[in-house]
């Protein structure tokens, strides 16, 4: 699914503090998730911030994030697709961020070993996890799903290694 604004004629007004929102960039985001208003982990409002407020300095080429208002307690946040106001996934707390990061390594390795496209590996993984492809995405995984996805990929890698001389 693609953001409906990608093909509309309306003027794109960037939400503060974004300098702009690119229609071309919106079109590239095929796994559209609506900008969040409420934190999925605690229900607090969500604010759009420069990520220097999180990391202490600006980080990356599009240094913005959606952040839970309760940043001392809940501490959930998520980055944005470059040149858009679209989140890369759901807001994640420190445990979810760590689980996504740790397990995604195996996924990337497995993708590389097979020479698969993004679509191919997500189709493969969704089937093994028993979930729809539309919900198979690192940006959507909670801790348990991230751990499961990582374990599935890790096991597949090990089997491949055992099979090759
Ligand atoms: Zn929260």
Backbone and ligand atoms as CSV (ligand in chain L), in Angstrom:
chain,resi,resn,atom,element,x,y,z
A,1,UNK,N,N,0.837,-1.197,0.000
A,1,UNK,CA,C,0.000,0.000,0.000
A,1,UNK,C,C,0.879,1.257,0.000
A,2,UNK,N,N,0.439,2.231,-0.783
A,2,UNK,CA,C,1.212,3.467,-0.912
A,2,UNK,C,C,0.400,4.636,-0.361
A,3,UNK,N,N,1.082,5.588,0.220
A,3,UNK,CA,C,0.438,6.784,0.770
A,3,UNK,C,C,-0.424,7.447,-0.305
A,4,UNK,N,N,-1.712,7.678,-0.024
A,4,UNK,CA,C,-2.591,8.293,-1.029
A,4,UNK,C,C,-2.112,9.675,-1.484
A,5,UNK,N,N,-1.340,10.340,-0.657
A,5,UNK,CA,C,-0.833,11.668,-1.041
A,5,UNK,C,C,0.179,11.586,-2.184
A,6,UNK,N,N,0.755,10.365,-2.393
A,6,UNK,CA,C,1.777,10.215,-3.433
A,6,UNK,C,C,1.220,10.548,-4.813
A,7,UNK,N,N,-0.059,10.281,-5.005
A,7,UNK,CA,C,-0.619,10.509,-6.338
A,7,UNK,C,C,-1.702,11.594,-6.325
A,8,UNK,N,N,-1.798,12.331,-5.241
A,8,UNK,CA,C,-2.793,13.410,-5.192
A,8,UNK,C,C,-2.166,14.726,-5.642
A,9,UNK,N,N,-3.005,15.659,-6.026
A,9,UNK,CA,C,-2.502,16.947,-6.486
A,9,UNK,C,C,-2.341,17.960,-5.368
A,10,UNK,N,N,-2.793,17.571,-4.159
A,10,UNK,CA,C,-2.757,18.544,-3.053
A,10,UNK,C,C,-1.325,18.936,-2.686
A,11,UNK,N,N,-1.208,20.122,-2.157
A,11,UNK,CA,C,0.098,20.612,-1.743
A,11,UNK,C,C,0.500,19.874,-0.467
A,12,UNK,N,N,1.737,19.432,-0.406
A,12,UNK,CA,C,2.196,18.705,0.770
A,12,UNK,C,C,2.773,19.679,1.794
A,13,UNK,N,N,2.119,19.770,2.928
A,13,UNK,CA,C,2.602,20.651,3.988
A,13,UNK,C,C,3.401,19.815,4.977
A,14,UNK,N,N,4.706,20.073,5.075
A,14,UNK,CA,C,5.518,19.249,5.986
A,14,UNK,C,C,5.197,19.566,7.445
A,15,UNK,N,N,4.983,18.542,8.270
A,15,UNK,CA,C,4.796,18.800,9.694
A,15,UNK,C,C,6.111,19.239,10.333
A,16,UNK,N,N,6.030,20.159,11.273
A,16,UNK,CA,C,7.225,20.617,11.984
A,16,UNK,C,C,7.910,19.421,12.660
A,17,UNK,N,N,9.217,19.273,12.674
A,17,UNK,CA,C,10.246,20.171,12.142
A,17,UNK,C,C,10.771,19.767,10.757
A,18,UNK,N,N,10.023,19.012,9.971
A,18,UNK,CA,C,10.530,18.580,8.669
A,18,UNK,C,C,10.622,19.769,7.711
A,19,UNK,N,N,11.718,19.850,6.942
A,19,UNK,CA,C,11.852,20.962,5.987
A,19,UNK,C,C,10.918,20.794,4.783
A,20,UNK,N,N,10.600,19.572,4.427
A,20,UNK,CA,C,9.737,19.290,3.281
A,20,UNK,C,C,9.308,17.828,3.329
A,21,UNK,N,N,8.307,17.476,2.501
A,21,UNK,CA,C,7.944,16.074,2.277
A,21,UNK,C,C,7.923,15.875,0.772
A,22,UNK,N,N,8.691,14.903,0.291
A,22,UNK,CA,C,8.811,14.687,-1.148
A,22,UNK,C,C,7.781,13.668,-1.643
A,23,UNK,N,N,7.035,14.068,-2.669
A,23,UNK,CA,C,6.023,13.166,-3.229
A,23,UNK,C,C,6.697,11.945,-3.868
A,24,UNK,N,N,7.832,12.188,-4.499
A,24,UNK,CA,C,8.597,11.110,-5.129
A,24,UNK,C,C,9.030,10.088,-4.069
A,25,UNK,N,N,9.449,10.602,-2.924
A,25,UNK,CA,C,9.868,9.710,-1.837
A,25,UNK,C,C,8.675,8.948,-1.269
A,26,UNK,N,N,7.524,9.586,-1.195
A,26,UNK,CA,C,6.317,8.910,-0.704
A,26,UNK,C,C,5.984,7.713,-1.586
A,27,UNK,N,N,6.195,7.900,-2.881
A,27,UNK,CA,C,5.890,6.829,-3.844
A,27,UNK,C,C,6.771,5.608,-3.644
A,28,UNK,N,N,7.981,5.855,-3.158
A,28,UNK,CA,C,8.929,4.746,-2.975
A,28,UNK,C,C,8.593,3.875,-1.766
A,29,UNK,N,N,7.784,4.415,-0.850
A,29,UNK,CA,C,7.470,3.672,0.371
A,29,UNK,C,C,6.275,2.754,0.117
A,30,UNK,N,N,6.584,1.488,-0.153
A,30,UNK,CA,C,5.506,0.549,-0.506
A,30,UNK,C,C,4.883,-0.088,0.731
A,31,UNK,N,N,5.572,0.046,1.863
A,31,UNK,CA,C,5.013,-0.518,3.100
A,31,UNK,C,C,4.531,0.625,3.997
A,32,UNK,N,N,3.578,1.331,3.477
A,32,UNK,CA,C,3.064,2.526,4.139
A,32,UNK,C,C,2.422,2.232,5.491
A,33,UNK,N,N,2.878,2.972,6.493
A,33,UNK,CA,C,2.230,2.963,7.804
A,33,UNK,C,C,1.879,4.416,8.100
A,34,UNK,N,N,0.684,4.638,8.513
A,34,UNK,CA,C,0.235,6.000,8.779
A,34,UNK,C,C,1.069,6.627,9.909
A,35,UNK,N,N,1.385,7.932,9.805
A,35,UNK,CA,C,2.103,8.588,10.904
A,35,UNK,C,C,1.345,8.400,12.230
A,36,UNK,N,N,2.056,7.980,13.264
A,36,UNK,CA,C,1.389,7.646,14.528
A,36,UNK,C,C,1.001,8.879,15.337
A,37,UNK,N,N,-0.106,8.777,16.057
A,37,UNK,CA,C,-0.503,9.869,16.955
A,37,UNK,C,C,-0.420,9.438,18.407
A,38,UNK,N,N,-0.497,8.112,18.596
A,38,UNK,CA,C,-0.484,7.563,19.948
A,38,UNK,C,C,0.561,6.478,20.043
A,39,UNK,N,N,1.284,6.439,21.151
A,39,UNK,CA,C,2.281,5.395,21.350
A,39,UNK,C,C,1.587,4.046,21.546
A,40,UNK,N,N,1.963,3.027,20.755
A,40,UNK,CA,C,1.319,1.718,20.893
A,40,UNK,C,C,1.688,1.029,22.209
A,41,UNK,N,N,2.771,1.473,22.829
A,41,UNK,CA,C,3.218,0.799,24.051
A,41,UNK,C,C,2.635,1.382,25.333
A,42,UNK,N,N,2.286,2.666,25.335
A,42,UNK,CA,C,1.778,3.248,26.588
A,42,UNK,C,C,0.591,4.175,26.372
A,43,UNK,N,N,0.265,4.471,25.113
A,43,UNK,CA,C,-0.908,5.302,24.851
A,43,UNK,C,C,-0.658,6.802,24.923
A,44,UNK,N,N,0.566,7.208,25.236
A,44,UNK,CA,C,0.877,8.642,25.290
A,44,UNK,C,C,0.852,9.243,23.899
A,45,UNK,N,N,0.713,10.562,23.806
A,45,UNK,CA,C,0.809,11.202,22.492
A,45,UNK,C,C,2.213,11.040,21.915
A,46,UNK,N,N,2.281,11.173,20.596
A,46,UNK,CA,C,3.560,11.018,19.900
A,46,UNK,C,C,3.964,12.368,19.315
A,47,UNK,N,N,5.232,12.709,19.417
A,47,UNK,CA,C,5.709,13.957,18.816
A,47,UNK,C,C,6.754,13.654,17.747
A,48,UNK,N,N,6.791,14.535,16.765
A,48,UNK,CA,C,7.797,14.429,15.706
A,48,UNK,C,C,8.975,15.302,16.101
A,49,UNK,N,N,10.146,14.696,16.219
A,49,UNK,CA,C,11.309,15.449,16.714
A,49,UNK,C,C,12.519,15.287,15.809
A,50,UNK,N,N,13.450,16.218,15.935
A,50,UNK,CA,C,14.777,16.022,15.373
A,50,UNK,C,C,15.448,14.960,16.253
A,51,UNK,N,N,16.132,13.998,15.626
A,51,UNK,CA,C,16.652,12.899,16.452
A,51,UNK,C,C,17.839,13.282,17.332
A,52,UNK,N,N,18.298,14.531,17.212
A,52,UNK,CA,C,19.322,14.990,18.161
A,52,UNK,C,C,18.731,15.019,19.575
A,53,UNK,N,N,17.417,15.129,19.675
A,53,UNK,CA,C,16.765,15.093,20.993
A,53,UNK,C,C,16.844,13.699,21.611
A,54,UNK,N,N,17.060,12.694,20.773
A,54,UNK,CA,C,17.190,11.322,21.265
A,54,UNK,C,C,18.656,10.948,21.452
A,55,UNK,N,N,19.456,11.231,20.415
A,55,UNK,CA,C,20.848,10.757,20.427
A,55,UNK,C,C,21.859,11.779,20.938
A,56,UNK,N,N,21.418,13.006,21.136
A,56,UNK,CA,C,22.361,14.029,21.569
A,56,UNK,C,C,22.999,14.772,20.399
A,57,UNK,N,N,22.945,14.176,19.225
A,57,UNK,CA,C,23.367,14.861,18.000
A,57,UNK,C,C,22.563,14.312,16.835
A,58,UNK,N,N,22.513,15.084,15.757
A,58,UNK,CA,C,21.762,14.624,14.587
A,58,UNK,C,C,22.398,13.370,14.027
A,59,UNK,N,N,21.566,12.438,13.615
A,59,UNK,CA,C,22.078,11.158,13.155
A,59,UNK,C,C,21.393,10.792,11.844
A,60,UNK,N,N,22.194,10.553,10.785
A,60,UNK,CA,C,21.640,10.140,9.494
A,60,UNK,C,C,21.279,11.317,8.602
A,61,UNK,N,N,20.903,10.992,7.381
A,61,UNK,CA,C,20.619,12.012,6.373
A,61,UNK,C,C,19.237,12.631,6.509
A,62,UNK,N,N,18.374,12.000,7.244
A,62,UNK,CA,C,17.009,12.524,7.470
A,62,UNK,C,C,16.750,12.348,8.968
A,63,UNK,N,N,17.313,13.294,9.744
A,63,UNK,CA,C,17.449,13.072,11.199
A,63,UNK,C,C,16.186,13.360,12.013
A,64,UNK,N,N,15.145,12.601,11.757
A,64,UNK,CA,C,13.886,12.846,12.467
A,64,UNK,C,C,13.319,11.535,13.002
A,65,UNK,N,N,12.445,11.647,13.965
A,65,UNK,CA,C,11.837,10.454,14.551
A,65,UNK,C,C,10.491,10.799,15.178
A,66,UNK,N,N,9.620,9.792,15.212
A,66,UNK,CA,C,8.414,9.873,16.023
A,66,UNK,C,C,8.778,9.327,17.385
A,67,UNK,N,N,8.431,10.121,18.400
A,67,UNK,CA,C,8.859,9.766,19.741
A,67,UNK,C,C,7.698,9.860,20.722
A,68,UNK,N,N,7.632,8.870,21.592
A,68,UNK,CA,C,6.612,8.868,22.641
A,68,UNK,C,C,6.857,10.042,23.579
A,69,UNK,N,N,5.775,10.712,23.953
A,69,UNK,CA,C,5.879,11.870,24.829
A,69,UNK,C,C,6.515,11.510,26.172
A,70,UNK,N,N,6.287,10.284,26.610
A,70,UNK,CA,C,6.850,9.835,27.885
A,70,UNK,C,C,8.250,9.295,27.645
A,71,UNK,N,N,9.193,10.184,27.257
A,71,UNK,CA,C,10.493,9.644,26.850
A,71,UNK,C,C,11.375,9.239,28.018
A,72,UNK,N,N,11.029,9.616,29.232
A,72,UNK,CA,C,11.812,9.132,30.372
A,72,UNK,C,C,11.344,7.747,30.796
A,73,UNK,N,N,10.070,7.486,30.666
A,73,UNK,CA,C,9.529,6.203,31.088
A,73,UNK,C,C,9.486,5.193,29.962
A,74,UNK,N,N,8.618,5.423,29.003
A,74,UNK,CA,C,8.352,4.469,27.933
A,74,UNK,C,C,9.501,4.402,26.921
A,75,UNK,N,N,9.994,5.572,26.532
A,75,UNK,CA,C,11.163,5.662,25.645
A,75,UNK,C,C,10.980,4.947,24.304
A,76,UNK,N,N,9.777,4.985,23.751
A,76,UNK,CA,C,9.562,4.384,22.430
A,76,UNK,C,C,9.781,5.429,21.341
A,77,UNK,N,N,10.392,5.009,20.265
A,77,UNK,CA,C,10.507,5.888,19.112
A,77,UNK,C,C,10.756,5.079,17.849
A,78,UNK,N,N,10.653,5.753,16.704
A,78,UNK,CA,C,10.945,5.112,15.421
A,78,UNK,C,C,11.375,6.188,14.435
A,79,UNK,N,N,12.292,5.832,13.532
A,79,UNK,CA,C,12.773,6.781,12.535
A,79,UNK,C,C,11.805,6.931,11.366
A,80,UNK,N,N,12.181,7.772,10.410
A,80,UNK,CA,C,11.316,8.066,9.267
A,80,UNK,C,C,11.947,7.596,7.955
A,81,UNK,N,N,11.118,7.264,6.977
A,81,UNK,CA,C,11.618,7.037,5.625
A,81,UNK,C,C,12.175,8.365,5.114
A,82,UNK,N,N,13.356,8.323,4.474
A,82,UNK,CA,C,13.992,9.569,4.016
A,82,UNK,C,C,13.055,10.451,3.192
A,83,UNK,N,N,13.109,11.731,3.452
A,83,UNK,CA,C,12.364,12.759,2.717
A,83,UNK,C,C,10.841,12.635,2.821
A,84,UNK,N,N,10.391,11.904,3.853
A,84,UNK,CA,C,8.953,11.777,4.084
A,84,UNK,C,C,8.648,12.001,5.568
A,85,UNK,N,N,7.342,12.024,5.864
A,85,UNK,CA,C,6.905,12.055,7.266
A,85,UNK,C,C,6.389,10.676,7.677
A,86,UNK,N,N,6.770,9.642,6.919
A,86,UNK,CA,C,6.270,8.294,7.192
A,86,UNK,C,C,7.221,7.510,8.105
A,87,UNK,N,N,6.655,6.852,9.127
A,87,UNK,CA,C,7.497,6.088,10.052
A,87,UNK,C,C,8.036,4.819,9.393
A,88,UNK,N,N,9.223,4.390,9.819
A,88,UNK,CA,C,9.819,3.156,9.301
A,88,UNK,C,C,9.113,1.928,9.844
A,89,UNK,N,N,8.361,2.112,10.902
A,89,UNK,CA,C,7.641,1.006,11.521
A,89,UNK,C,C,6.802,1.550,12.649
A,90,UNK,N,N,6.460,0.671,13.587
A,90,UNK,CA,C,5.734,1.133,14.761
A,90,UNK,C,C,6.741,1.647,15.794
A,91,UNK,N,N,6.296,2.507,16.671
A,91,UNK,CA,C,7.175,2.987,17.736
A,91,UNK,C,C,7.626,1.796,18.581
A,92,UNK,N,N,8.916,1.743,18.863
A,92,UNK,CA,C,9.451,0.598,19.596
A,92,UNK,C,C,10.176,1.058,20.851
A,93,UNK,N,N,10.003,0.304,21.941
A,93,UNK,CA,C,10.746,0.627,23.158
A,93,UNK,C,C,12.144,0.013,23.060
A,94,UNK,N,N,12.936,0.182,24.101
A,94,UNK,CA,C,14.342,-0.234,24.008
A,94,UNK,C,C,14.468,-1.743,23.779
A,95,UNK,N,N,13.561,-2.534,24.373
A,95,UNK,CA,C,13.635,-3.987,24.183
A,95,UNK,C,C,13.294,-4.368,22.740
A,96,UNK,N,N,12.263,-3.717,22.204
A,96,UNK,CA,C,11.860,-4.010,20.823
A,96,UNK,C,C,12.937,-3.550,19.834
A,97,UNK,N,N,13.495,-2.381,20.083
A,97,UNK,CA,C,14.555,-1.886,19.192
A,97,UNK,C,C,15.734,-2.853,19.181
A,98,UNK,N,N,16.121,-3.316,20.376
A,98,UNK,CA,C,17.250,-4.241,20.475
A,98,UNK,C,C,16.932,-5.566,19.783
A,99,UNK,N,N,15.713,-6.081,20.009
A,99,UNK,CA,C,15.324,-7.370,19.412
A,99,UNK,C,C,15.269,-7.269,17.891
A,100,UNK,N,N,14.745,-6.170,17.383
A,100,UNK,CA,C,14.702,-5.981,15.928
A,100,UNK,C,C,16.116,-5.938,15.357
A,101,UNK,N,N,16.971,-5.172,16.031
A,101,UNK,CA,C,18.336,-4.973,15.542
A,101,UNK,C,C,19.135,-6.291,15.570
A,102,UNK,N,N,19.088,-6.979,16.699
A,102,UNK,CA,C,19.866,-8.220,16.855
A,102,UNK,C,C,19.443,-9.275,15.841
A,103,UNK,N,N,18.141,-9.437,15.680
A,103,UNK,CA,C,17.641,-10.527,14.840
A,103,UNK,C,C,17.684,-10.217,13.353
A,104,UNK,N,N,17.634,-8.942,13.025
A,104,UNK,CA,C,17.622,-8.578,11.608
A,104,UNK,C,C,18.938,-8.959,10.920
A,105,UNK,N,N,20.003,-9.081,11.702
A,105,UNK,CA,C,21.297,-9.489,11.128
A,105,UNK,C,C,21.178,-10.822,10.405
A,106,UNK,N,N,20.504,-11.787,11.051
A,106,UNK,CA,C,20.348,-13.122,10.450
A,106,UNK,C,C,19.519,-13.048,9.166
A,107,UNK,N,N,18.511,-12.218,9.219
A,107,UNK,CA,C,17.629,-12.011,8.065
A,107,UNK,C,C,18.430,-11.462,6.873
A,108,UNK,N,N,19.272,-10.470,7.151
A,108,UNK,CA,C,20.086,-9.868,6.088
A,108,UNK,C,C,21.074,-10.893,5.516
A,109,UNK,N,N,21.684,-11.675,6.406
A,109,UNK,CA,C,22.631,-12.701,5.970
A,109,UNK,C,C,21.935,-13.733,5.091
A,110,UNK,N,N,20.773,-14.176,5.525
A,110,UNK,CA,C,20.011,-15.185,4.779
A,110,UNK,C,C,19.591,-14.647,3.418
A,111,UNK,N,N,19.195,-13.393,3.381
A,111,UNK,CA,C,18.817,-12.761,2.114
A,111,UNK,C,C,20.016,-12.720,1.160
A,112,UNK,N,N,21.163,-12.342,1.717
A,112,UNK,CA,C,22.371,-12.231,0.909
A,112,UNK,C,C,22.820,-13.601,0.380
A,113,UNK,N,N,22.777,-14.598,1.243
A,113,UNK,CA,C,23.185,-15.949,0.841
A,113,UNK,C,C,22.345,-16.475,-0.328
A,114,UNK,N,N,21.077,-16.090,-0.344
A,114,UNK,CA,C,20.186,-16.565,-1.402
A,114,UNK,C,C,20.120,-15.628,-2.607
A,115,UNK,N,N,20.644,-14.434,-2.438
A,115,UNK,CA,C,20.550,-13.441,-3.505
A,115,UNK,C,C,19.112,-13.031,-3.768
A,116,UNK,N,N,18.318,-12.992,-2.702
A,116,UNK,CA,C,16.901,-12.696,-2.831
A,116,UNK,C,C,16.611,-11.203,-2.810
A,117,UNK,N,N,15.494,-10.847,-3.452
A,117,UNK,CA,C,14.973,-9.486,-3.344
A,117,UNK,C,C,14.286,-9.366,-1.991
A,118,UNK,N,N,13.963,-8.140,-1.656
A,118,UNK,CA,C,13.245,-7.859,-0.429
A,118,UNK,C,C,11.890,-8.583,-0.396
A,119,UNK,N,N,11.244,-8.566,-1.553
A,119,UNK,CA,C,9.931,-9.203,-1.647
A,119,UNK,C,C,10.059,-10.718,-1.443
A,120,UNK,N,N,11.087,-11.283,-2.051
A,120,UNK,CA,C,11.292,-12.735,-1.946
A,120,UNK,C,C,11.528,-13.175,-0.500
A,121,UNK,N,N,12.390,-12.454,0.194
A,121,UNK,CA,C,12.683,-12.907,1.558
A,121,UNK,C,C,11.499,-12.695,2.491
A,122,UNK,N,N,10.773,-11.595,2.310
A,122,UNK,CA,C,9.604,-11.377,3.170
A,122,UNK,C,C,8.505,-12.415,2.889
A,123,UNK,N,N,8.365,-12.808,1.634
A,123,UNK,CA,C,7.387,-13.845,1.301
A,123,UNK,C,C,7.774,-15.167,1.967
A,124,UNK,N,N,9.053,-15.480,1.873
A,124,UNK,CA,C,9.581,-16.703,2.492
A,124,UNK,C,C,9.367,-16.687,4.005
A,125,UNK,N,N,9.727,-15.568,4.620
A,125,UNK,CA,C,9.655,-15.464,6.082
A,125,UNK,C,C,8.203,-15.488,6.580
A,126,UNK,N,N,7.331,-14.783,5.884
A,126,UNK,CA,C,5.920,-14.721,6.289
A,126,UNK,C,C,5.313,-16.121,6.306
A,127,UNK,N,N,5.661,-16.894,5.296
A,127,UNK,CA,C,5.156,-18.254,5.200
A,127,UNK,C,C,5.617,-19.086,6.404
A,128,UNK,N,N,6.883,-18.945,6.740
A,128,UNK,CA,C,7.416,-19.708,7.868
A,128,UNK,C,C,6.900,-19.231,9.213
A,129,UNK,N,N,6.623,-17.947,9.311
A,129,UNK,CA,C,6.093,-17.420,10.582
A,129,UNK,C,C,4.582,-17.625,10.687
A,130,UNK,N,N,3.951,-17.952,9.552
A,130,UNK,CA,C,2.515,-18.148,9.551
A,130,UNK,C,C,1.734,-16.850,9.691
A,131,UNK,N,N,2.260,-15.779,9.108
A,131,UNK,CA,C,1.565,-14.486,9.150
A,131,UNK,C,C,1.442,-13.937,7.722
A,132,UNK,N,N,0.494,-13.021,7.484
A,132,UNK,CA,C,0.376,-12.433,6.147
A,132,UNK,C,C,1.623,-11.606,5.795
A,133,UNK,N,N,1.992,-11.602,4.524
A,133,UNK,CA,C,3.171,-10.840,4.086
A,133,UNK,C,C,3.037,-9.367,4.479
A,134,UNK,N,N,1.802,-8.868,4.432
A,134,UNK,CA,C,1.589,-7.449,4.747
A,134,UNK,C,C,1.967,-7.122,6.198
A,135,UNK,N,N,1.997,-8.152,7.050
A,135,UNK,CA,C,2.368,-7.894,8.442
A,135,UNK,C,C,3.766,-8.384,8.777
A,136,UNK,N,N,4.443,-8.881,7.747
A,136,UNK,CA,C,5.791,-9.394,7.949
A,136,UNK,C,C,6.796,-8.295,7.626
A,137,UNK,N,N,7.262,-7.627,8.657
A,137,UNK,CA,C,8.121,-6.462,8.455
A,137,UNK,C,C,8.842,-6.178,9.772
A,138,UNK,N,N,10.152,-5.941,9.711
A,138,UNK,CA,C,10.908,-5.700,10.946
A,138,UNK,C,C,10.385,-4.507,11.714
A,139,UNK,N,N,9.891,-3.530,10.982
A,139,UNK,CA,C,9.379,-2.340,11.643
A,139,UNK,C,C,8.097,-2.569,12.420
A,140,UNK,N,N,7.484,-3.744,12.214
A,140,UNK,CA,C,6.238,-4.048,12.900
A,140,UNK,C,C,6.419,-5.074,14.018
A,141,UNK,N,N,7.568,-5.738,14.039
A,141,UNK,CA,C,7.743,-6.841,14.976
A,141,UNK,C,C,7.930,-6.372,16.416
A,142,UNK,N,N,7.223,-7.049,17.326
A,142,UNK,CA,C,7.504,-6.911,18.746
A,142,UNK,C,C,8.645,-7.851,19.092
A,143,UNK,N,N,8.972,-7.947,20.368
A,143,UNK,CA,C,10.124,-8.747,20.789
A,143,UNK,C,C,9.966,-10.216,20.375
A,144,UNK,N,N,8.798,-10.804,20.656
A,144,UNK,CA,C,8.618,-12.224,20.351
A,144,UNK,C,C,8.705,-12.528,18.865
A,145,UNK,N,N,8.054,-11.697,18.076
A,145,UNK,CA,C,8.098,-11.912,16.627
A,145,UNK,C,C,9.510,-11.711,16.081
A,146,UNK,N,N,10.207,-10.717,16.594
A,146,UNK,CA,C,11.582,-10.471,16.140
A,146,UNK,C,C,12.466,-11.661,16.486
A,147,UNK,N,N,12.291,-12.186,17.694
A,147,UNK,CA,C,13.080,-13.358,18.096
A,147,UNK,C,C,12.761,-14.568,17.233
A,148,UNK,N,N,11.487,-14.752,16.939
A,148,UNK,CA,C,11.077,-15.878,16.106
A,148,UNK,C,C,11.654,-15.741,14.695
A,149,UNK,N,N,11.505,-14.572,14.117
A,149,UNK,CA,C,12.016,-14.332,12.758
A,149,UNK,C,C,13.528,-14.558,12.706
A,150,UNK,N,N,14.223,-14.079,13.734
A,150,UNK,CA,C,15.679,-14.250,13.791
A,150,UNK,C,C,16.051,-15.716,13.877
A,151,UNK,N,N,15.323,-16.462,14.723
A,151,UNK,CA,C,15.609,-17.889,14.910
A,151,UNK,C,C,15.365,-18.671,13.619
A,152,UNK,N,N,14.304,-18.337,12.918
A,152,UNK,CA,C,13.984,-19.016,11.649
A,152,UNK,C,C,15.115,-18.804,10.636
A,153,UNK,N,N,15.566,-17.576,10.527
A,153,UNK,CA,C,16.642,-17.269,9.563
A,153,UNK,C,C,17.953,-17.921,9.993
A,154,UNK,N,N,18.227,-17.880,11.286
A,154,UNK,CA,C,19.469,-18.454,11.792
A,154,UNK,C,C,19.511,-19.964,11.518
A,155,UNK,N,N,18.386,-20.612,11.737
A,155,UNK,CA,C,18.305,-22.054,11.512
A,155,UNK,C,C,18.506,-22.388,10.031
A,156,UNK,N,N,17.889,-21.569,9.176
A,156,UNK,CA,C,18.026,-21.789,7.734
A,156,UNK,C,C,19.486,-21.624,7.295
A,157,UNK,N,N,20.163,-20.650,7.887
A,157,UNK,CA,C,21.578,-20.427,7.558
A,157,UNK,C,C,22.414,-21.631,7.986
A,158,UNK,N,N,22.145,-22.103,9.214
A,158,UNK,CA,C,22.902,-23.251,9.729
A,158,UNK,C,C,22.713,-24.488,8.846
A,159,UNK,N,N,21.468,-24.719,8.429
A,159,UNK,CA,C,21.194,-25.875,7.567
A,159,UNK,C,C,21.946,-25.769,6.249
A,160,UNK,N,N,21.966,-24.552,5.724
A,160,UNK,CA,C,22.663,-24.339,4.451
A,160,UNK,C,C,24.158,-24.606,4.620
A,161,UNK,N,N,24.697,-24.160,5.758
A,161,UNK,CA,C,26.124,-24.336,6.026
A,161,UNK,C,C,26.468,-25.821,6.195
A,162,UNK,N,N,25.583,-26.553,6.874
A,162,UNK,CA,C,25.810,-27.991,7.071
A,162,UNK,C,C,25.766,-28.754,5.748
A,163,UNK,N,N,24.877,-28.279,4.862
A,163,UNK,CA,C,24.685,-28.975,3.586
A,163,UNK,C,C,25.841,-28.746,2.617
A,164,UNK,N,N,26.500,-27.579,2.762
A,164,UNK,CA,C,27.598,-27.307,1.826
A,164,UNK,C,C,28.898,-27.856,2.400
A,165,UNK,N,N,29.730,-28.455,1.564
A,165,UNK,CA,C,30.956,-29.113,2.034
A,165,UNK,C,C,31.989,-28.111,2.575
L,1,ZN,ZN,ZN,5.012,5.272,24.977
